[in-house]
Amino acid sequence: MYAIVETGGKQYKVSVDEQINVEKLEANIGDKVNLKVLMVVDGDSVKAGDAAKKSVVEAEVVEHGKDKKIVVFKYKAKKNYRRTQGHRQPYTTLKIVSIK
């Protein structure tokens, strides 16, 4: 059994006891959050649309963190223009507790 959920503008395929990294959520560690369900697959049974909205995917916040640093480098040829900037994307790790 698995479900397709949406959070932070992205879609994730999740199953029970799986951990995923999503865009940072404003929730404390240990809190339970409900995710927006787009589709649920249970064997040969597929629920999508309005039928899937009745389903609930419950997840627990495990930790907050930051991804690896990426370097943004801007450059214009022959103009002596160079700019360097770093970025670390914050994320939240969720553990899927149940799909109902």
Secondary structure, 3 states (H helix, E strand, C coil): CEEEEEECCEEEEECCCCEEEEECCCCCCCCEEEEEEEEEEECCEEEECHHHHCCCEEEEEEEEEECCCEEEEEEECCCCEEEEEEECCEEEEEEEEEEC
